[in-house]
Amino acid sequence: MDSKTRRLRRSRKTRARIADQGMARLCVHRTNSHIYAQIIDATGGSVLASASSLEKELRGQFKNGANVEAAKQIGQRIAEKAKQAGVTQVAFDRSGFAYHGRVKALADAAREHGLQF
């Protein structure tokens, strides 16, 4: 089994547990070049807020979209957008990625700016 298959299997198990809780989820995805975050409603049918290192306003703030500094900016931005959408409490969906480095930096920044999970 390759690493992508293992990651997807972990993410399926996590999403099943989050679905049982019935709350909105903060879903994080990272690539070698960028990091993305979405807040998805409890039914999984619609995206309430999203932020990524590809956004035009953020691209000039950091040299590389795939570092910890970029992840902190995305965490702050997703927390602000979530507040505007009326979401304060979410379940953290790390999409099978290890809670380390960029994923952890995004989560910590989101917590610092008002999201509870």
C-alpha positions as CSV (number, residue, x, y, z in Angstrom):
1,M,0.0,0.0,0.0
2,D,1.5,3.3,-1.0
3,S,1.5,6.4,1.2
4,K,-1.3,8.2,-0.6
5,T,-3.6,5.2,-0.1
6,R,-2.7,5.0,3.6
7,R,-3.4,8.8,4.0
8,L,-6.8,8.5,2.3
9,R,-7.7,5.5,4.5
10,R,-6.9,7.5,7.6
11,S,-8.9,10.5,6.3
12,R,-12.0,8.3,5.7
13,K,-11.9,7.0,9.2
14,T,-11.6,10.6,10.6
15,R,-14.4,11.9,8.5
16,A,-16.7,9.1,9.6
17,R,-16.1,10.0,13.3
18,I,-16.7,13.7,12.5
19,A,-19.9,12.9,10.7
20,D,-21.2,11.2,13.8
21,Q,-20.6,14.4,15.8
22,G,-22.7,16.4,13.4
23,M,-20.7,19.6,13.4
24,A,-18.9,21.7,10.8
25,R,-15.4,20.6,10.0
26,L,-12.2,22.5,9.2
27,C,-10.7,20.4,6.4
28,V,-7.0,21.0,5.6
29,H,-5.2,19.9,2.5
30,R,-1.5,20.4,1.7
31,T,0.6,20.0,-1.4
32,N,4.3,20.6,-2.0
33,S,3.5,24.1,-3.3
34,H,0.4,25.3,-1.3
35,I,-1.9,24.7,1.7
36,Y,-5.7,24.9,1.6
37,A,-8.4,25.1,4.3
38,Q,-12.2,24.8,4.0
39,I,-15.0,24.9,6.5
40,I,-17.6,22.5,5.4
41,D,-21.1,22.3,7.0
42,A,-22.3,19.4,9.1
43,T,-24.1,17.7,6.2
44,G,-21.0,17.9,4.1
45,G,-23.0,19.5,1.3
46,S,-21.6,23.0,1.2
47,V,-18.4,25.0,1.8
48,L,-19.0,27.8,4.3
49,A,-15.6,29.4,4.1
50,S,-12.3,28.7,2.4
51,A,-8.7,30.1,2.3
52,S,-5.6,29.0,0.5
53,S,-2.1,30.2,-0.2
54,L,-3.2,30.8,-3.8
55,E,-5.4,33.7,-2.9
56,K,-4.4,36.9,-4.7
57,E,-4.3,39.0,-1.5
58,L,-2.0,36.5,0.3
59,R,0.4,35.6,-2.5
60,G,2.6,38.7,-2.1
61,Q,2.9,38.3,1.7
62,F,5.1,35.2,1.6
63,K,7.7,33.9,-0.8
64,N,6.6,30.3,-0.7
65,G,3.0,29.0,-0.2
66,A,4.3,25.8,1.3
67,N,5.9,26.8,4.5
68,V,4.9,27.3,8.1
69,E,4.5,31.1,7.8
70,A,2.0,30.6,5.0
71,A,0.1,28.1,7.0
72,K,-0.2,30.5,9.9
73,Q,-1.6,33.2,7.6
74,I,-4.1,30.7,6.2
75,G,-5.1,29.7,9.7
76,Q,-5.8,33.3,10.6
77,R,-7.7,34.0,7.4
78,I,-9.9,30.9,7.7
79,A,-10.8,31.8,11.3
80,E,-11.8,35.3,10.2
81,K,-13.9,34.0,7.4
82,A,-15.5,31.4,9.7
83,K,-16.6,34.2,12.1
84,Q,-18.1,36.1,9.2
85,A,-20.0,33.0,8.3
86,G,-21.2,32.6,11.9
87,V,-19.2,29.5,12.7
88,T,-17.2,29.4,15.9
89,Q,-16.9,25.7,16.7
90,V,-15.6,23.1,14.3
91,A,-14.1,19.6,14.2
92,F,-10.5,19.5,12.8
93,D,-10.1,17.3,9.8
94,R,-6.4,16.9,9.0
95,S,-7.2,14.7,5.9
96,G,-4.9,12.0,7.0
97,F,-1.8,14.3,7.2
98,A,0.3,14.1,10.3
99,Y,-0.5,16.8,12.9
100,H,3.0,18.4,12.6
101,G,4.6,21.3,10.8
102,R,2.3,23.1,8.4
103,V,-0.9,21.4,9.5
104,K,-0.2,22.1,13.2
105,A,0.7,25.8,12.4
106,L,-2.6,26.3,10.6
107,A,-4.5,24.7,13.5
108,D,-2.8,26.8,16.1
109,A,-3.3,30.0,14.2
110,A,-7.0,29.2,13.7
111,R,-7.4,28.6,17.5
112,E,-5.6,31.8,18.4
113,H,-8.0,33.8,16.2
114,G,-11.2,32.4,17.7
115,L,-12.0,29.0,16.2
116,Q,-12.8,26.3,18.8
117,F,-12.0,22.7,18.2
